[in-house]
Amino acid sequence: MRLLLAEDDVDLSQRLKRYLAKQGFAVDTYDNGIDVEFYGREVAYDVIILDLGLPQRSGLEVLANWRAAGVKTPVLILTARNTWSQKVEGLQAGADDYLGKPFHQEELLARIQALIRRATQTVAERLEVNGWVLDEETQSISNATQRWDLTGIEYRLLRYFMLHPGVILSKTRLTEHVYEQDADKDSNVIEVYVNRLRQKLGSDAITTRRGQGYVFGELK
């Protein structure tokens, strides 16, 4: 899953990026409203974490512009402005959730996961498809008889598959949601990681749809 983190406090931004990367997210960071608005509109993020006090263009203005342009990505406002009126203002501008500073990283993670479940219509707190259960804390996959540890990319890729069971996912779409902005995004590498997952889960766990992409689980 890929996140946009819009935060002009460099130390906080880097701490959060390191923490969220350990949780299996690809994280792009930007520190001004102009860049944030552009990339939030042009890139298919799964969740956006948006500080209201951005330089050059405020977070509220950026958010309002996204919603006016039809951007539906879930947005979590992150700000030191913790009064009820500013919470209301942010939610009215189109935010999906609100977290005031200071905060615990674990709460931020829980809110991100809740937004992803809501956006993908996944009710359960754990991901389970076809008897396979994804453990987000240990980044491992298991069924009734076996358990496999996953590398970072394997985990991101499998989590995205399991959040979209039965959906044909193209290499391009998978690449957009698995890699960070500055990564070398070779879509052919996706095939390598799909084959690695098949070695662990079985050759029939992920189906190839020629000319279209891959499907995890039964086709919808």
C-alpha positions in Angstrom: 0.0 0.0 0.0 1.3 3.5 -0.9 0.9 6.6 1.3 1.5 10.3 0.7 2.8 12.0 3.8 2.4 15.8 3.7 4.4 17.3 6.6 6.8 20.2 6.7 8.5 19.2 10.0 11.4 17.3 8.5 12.3 15.4 11.7 8.7 14.3 12.2 8.3 13.4 8.5 11.4 11.2 8.5 10.4 9.5 11.8 6.9 8.7 10.5 8.3 7.5 7.1 10.7 5.1 8.8 7.9 3.8 11.2 5.4 3.3 8.4 7.9 1.7 6.1 8.5 -0.9 8.9 4.8 -1.5 8.9 4.9 -2.4 5.2 3.9 0.9 3.5 5.6 2.7 0.6 5.7 6.3 1.7 6.2 9.4 -0.4 7.0 12.6 1.6 6.4 16.3 0.5 6.8 19.4 2.6 4.8 22.1 0.7 1.3 22.5 -0.4 2.0 23.0 -4.1 3.8 19.7 -4.5 1.4 17.9 -2.2 -1.6 19.0 -4.3 0.0 18.0 -7.5 1.1 14.5 -6.5 -2.1 13.8 -4.5 -4.0 14.5 -7.7 -1.8 12.7 -10.1 -0.7 9.6 -8.1 -3.0 6.7 -7.0 -2.3 6.7 -3.3 -4.2 4.5 -0.9 -4.2 7.0 2.0 -3.0 10.6 2.3 -1.7 12.0 5.6 -2.1 15.8 5.4 -0.7 18.5 7.7 -2.9 21.6 7.6 0.0 24.0 8.3 1.9 23.5 5.0 3.9 26.4 3.4 3.0 27.8 0.0 -0.5 26.4 0.1 -2.5 25.4 3.2 -3.6 21.9 3.8 -7.3 23.0 3.8 -6.9 24.6 0.4 -5.1 21.6 -1.0 -7.9 19.3 0.3 -10.7 21.4 -1.0 -9.0 21.5 -4.4 -8.6 17.7 -4.5 -12.2 17.1 -3.7 -13.3 19.7 -6.3 -11.2 17.8 -8.8 -12.8 14.5 -7.9 -9.9 13.0 -5.9 -11.5 10.4 -3.6 -8.4 9.2 -1.8 -9.0 8.8 1.9 -7.4 11.8 3.8 -6.3 11.8 7.4 -5.6 15.4 8.6 -2.6 15.6 10.9 -2.1 19.0 12.6 -1.2 20.8 15.8 -4.4 22.7 15.5 -6.5 20.7 17.8 -9.6 22.9 18.4 -13.1 21.5 17.7 -13.7 24.3 15.1 -10.7 23.4 13.0 -11.6 19.7 13.2 -15.0 20.6 11.8 -13.4 22.8 9.1 -11.2 20.0 8.0 -13.9 17.4 7.9 -16.2 19.8 6.0 -13.4 20.3 3.4 -13.5 16.6 2.7 -11.2 14.9 5.3 -12.0 11.3 6.3 -10.4 11.4 9.7 -8.5 13.8 12.1 -5.5 13.3 14.4 -4.1 16.1 16.5 -0.5 16.5 17.5 1.1 15.2 19.6 0.1 11.6 18.9 1.3 8.0 19.3 2.5 6.4 16.1 0.4 3.3 16.9 -2.8 5.4 16.8 -1.8 6.8 13.5 -1.2 3.3 12.1 -4.6 2.1 13.5 -6.4 5.0 11.8 -4.6 4.4 8.5 -5.6 0.8 8.6 -9.2 1.7 9.4 -9.3 4.1 6.4 -7.9 1.3 4.1 -10.5 -1.2 5.4 -13.3 1.3 4.9 -12.1 2.2 1.3 -11.7 -1.4 0.3 -14.9 -2.5 2.2 -12.9 -4.9 4.4 -14.7 -5.2 7.7 -12.4 -7.7 9.5 -9.4 -6.4 11.3 -7.2 -9.1 9.8 -6.9 -10.1 6.2 -8.1 -13.6 5.3 -8.7 -14.9 1.8 -9.1 -18.6 0.7 -7.8 -19.9 4.1 -4.7 -17.7 4.0 -4.3 -15.2 6.9 -2.0 -12.2 6.6 -0.4 -11.1 9.9 0.4 -7.4 9.7 2.5 -7.3 12.9 4.9 -10.1 11.8 4.5 -9.5 8.1 3.9 -13.2 7.5 1.2 -15.4 5.8 -0.2 -18.6 7.1 -2.9 -21.2 6.7 -3.9 -24.2 8.9 -0.7 -26.1 8.2 2.2 -23.7 7.3 3.5 -20.2 7.8 5.8 -18.1 5.6 7.7 -14.9 6.5 7.5 -12.2 3.8 10.0 -9.7 2.5 9.0 -6.0 2.3 7.9 -6.1 -1.3 6.3 -9.5 -1.0 4.2 -8.2 2.0 3.1 -5.0 0.2 2.2 -6.9 -2.9 0.3 -9.7 -1.1 -1.5 -7.2 1.1 -2.7 -5.3 -1.9 -3.9 -8.6 -3.5 -5.7 -9.6 -0.4 -7.4 -6.2 -0.1 -8.7 -6.7 -3.6 -9.6 -10.4 -3.8 -11.0 -11.6 -7.1 -10.1 -8.4 -8.9 -7.9 -8.3 -12.0 -4.9 -6.1 -11.1 -2.6 -4.9 -13.8 1.2 -4.8 -13.4 0.9 -1.0 -13.7 -1.6 -0.7 -10.9 0.4 -3.0 -8.7 3.6 -1.0 -9.3 1.8 2.2 -8.4 0.7 0.9 -5.1 3.8 -1.1 -4.0 6.7 1.3 -4.8 7.6 4.7 -3.5 8.0 7.7 -5.8 11.8 7.5 -6.0 12.0 3.7 -6.4 13.0 2.1 -9.7 9.5 1.1 -10.9 10.2 -1.7 -13.3 6.8 -3.4 -13.8 8.5 -6.6 -14.9 9.8 -7.0 -11.4 6.2 -7.5 -10.3 6.3 -10.8 -12.2 9.3 -11.9 -10.2 7.6 -11.2 -6.8 4.3 -12.9 -8.0 6.4 -16.0 -8.8 8.0 -15.8 -5.3 4.5 -15.7 -3.7 3.4 -18.6 -5.8 6.4 -20.6 -4.5 5.1 -20.0 -1.0 1.3 -20.1 -1.4 1.0 -22.5 -4.3 1.0 -22.0 -8.1 -2.7 -21.6 -8.2 -2.9 -18.9 -5.5 -2.4 -16.1 -8.0 -3.8 -16.5 -11.5 -2.4 -14.8 -14.6 -4.9 -13.1 -16.9 -3.0 -12.8 -20.1 -2.8 -9.2 -21.3 -4.7 -8.0 -18.2 -2.8 -8.8 -15.0 -3.2 -11.0 -12.0 -6.0 -12.2 -9.7 -5.7 -13.4 -6.1 -8.7 -15.6 -5.2 -11.7 -16.3 -7.4 -12.5 -13.8 -10.1 -15.4 -11.5 -9.3 
